[in-house]
Amino acid sequence: MKEIQEKIRKFCLKHDLEAPAEHRVLDLTSEIGEISKEVLKMSDYGKKPIKFREEIKSELGDTLYSLITIANYFNVDLEEALSMVLEKYERRLKKGSAGSEND
């Protein structure tokens, strides 16, 4: 994960793509909306069972890129953050479910 974060950091620097955190968060929100839109298309807006479309790959990639730019802005090691979350879910699951009611 560190290599991917560094790759994105260098890409942004090379192409002068630095932006404030609030713009990065808005971009991430927009990209998540595009994933949602693609899922709607995959199900013909709920009329049919979901059928895979290649376009979802690009939307997921855009979302991952946006998330990484936010992590990089705040110097967050995403591998460390993910490990922390998995430990949190382990604790919750030992109490019965993964929901936050078990915090």
C-alpha positions as CSV (number, residue, x, y, z in Angstrom):
1,M,0.0,0.0,0.0
2,K,2.9,2.4,0.8
3,E,4.2,1.9,-2.8
4,I,0.8,2.8,-4.2
5,Q,0.5,5.9,-2.0
6,E,3.9,7.0,-3.1
7,K,3.1,6.4,-6.7
8,I,0.0,8.6,-6.4
9,R,2.0,11.3,-4.5
10,K,4.6,11.5,-7.3
11,F,1.9,11.5,-10.0
12,C,0.1,14.5,-8.3
13,L,3.4,16.4,-7.9
14,K,4.4,15.7,-11.5
15,H,1.1,16.9,-12.9
16,D,0.5,19.8,-10.4
17,L,-2.6,18.1,-9.0
18,E,-2.3,19.3,-5.4
19,A,-5.6,20.4,-3.9
20,P,-7.0,21.3,-0.5
21,A,-8.4,18.5,1.6
22,E,-11.9,19.7,1.3
23,H,-11.7,19.5,-2.5
24,R,-10.3,16.0,-2.2
25,V,-13.2,15.0,0.0
26,L,-15.7,16.4,-2.4
27,D,-14.0,14.6,-5.2
28,L,-14.2,11.3,-3.3
29,T,-17.9,11.9,-2.6
30,S,-18.5,12.5,-6.3
31,E,-16.6,9.4,-7.2
32,I,-18.7,7.3,-4.8
33,G,-21.8,8.7,-6.4
34,E,-20.4,7.5,-9.8
35,I,-20.0,4.0,-8.4
36,S,-23.6,4.2,-7.2
37,K,-24.8,5.3,-10.6
38,E,-22.9,2.4,-12.3
39,V,-24.5,-0.1,-9.9
40,L,-27.9,1.4,-10.9
41,K,-27.0,0.9,-14.6
42,M,-25.9,-2.7,-13.8
43,S,-29.3,-3.5,-12.5
44,D,-31.3,-1.4,-15.0
45,Y,-32.2,0.9,-12.1
46,G,-33.4,-2.0,-10.0
47,K,-35.5,-3.7,-12.7
48,K,-33.1,-6.6,-13.2
49,P,-30.5,-8.6,-11.2
50,I,-27.1,-6.8,-11.2
51,K,-25.0,-7.7,-14.3
52,F,-21.3,-6.9,-14.3
53,R,-20.2,-4.0,-16.5
54,E,-16.5,-3.2,-17.2
55,E,-17.2,0.5,-16.4
56,I,-17.3,-0.3,-12.7
57,K,-13.5,-0.9,-12.8
58,S,-12.8,2.7,-13.8
59,E,-15.2,4.1,-11.2
60,L,-13.6,2.0,-8.5
61,G,-10.2,3.1,-9.7
62,D,-11.3,6.8,-9.6
63,T,-12.6,6.3,-6.0
64,L,-9.4,4.6,-4.8
65,Y,-7.3,7.4,-6.4
66,S,-9.4,10.0,-4.6
67,L,-9.2,8.2,-1.3
68,I,-5.4,7.9,-1.6
69,T,-5.0,11.6,-2.3
70,I,-6.9,12.3,1.0
71,A,-4.7,9.9,2.9
72,N,-1.6,11.5,1.4
73,Y,-2.8,15.0,2.2
74,F,-3.0,14.0,5.9
75,N,0.1,11.8,5.8
76,V,-2.0,8.7,6.8
77,D,-0.4,5.3,6.1
78,L,-3.4,3.5,4.7
79,E,-1.9,0.1,5.5
80,E,-1.8,1.1,9.2
81,A,-5.3,2.6,9.0
82,L,-6.6,-0.6,7.5
83,S,-4.9,-2.8,10.2
84,M,-6.5,-0.6,12.9
85,V,-9.9,-1.1,11.3
86,L,-9.6,-4.8,11.0
87,E,-8.6,-5.0,14.7
88,K,-11.6,-2.9,15.6
89,Y,-13.9,-5.3,13.7
90,E,-12.3,-8.3,15.3
91,R,-13.1,-6.9,18.7
92,R,-16.7,-6.2,17.7
93,L,-17.2,-9.6,16.2
94,K,-16.0,-11.2,19.4
95,K,-18.9,-9.3,21.0
96,G,-21.4,-10.7,18.5
97,S,-21.4,-8.5,15.4
98,A,-19.3,-6.0,13.4
99,G,-21.7,-3.1,14.2
100,S,-20.7,-0.1,16.1
101,E,-23.1,-1.0,18.9
102,N,-20.3,-3.3,20.1
103,D,-17.8,-0.5,20.7
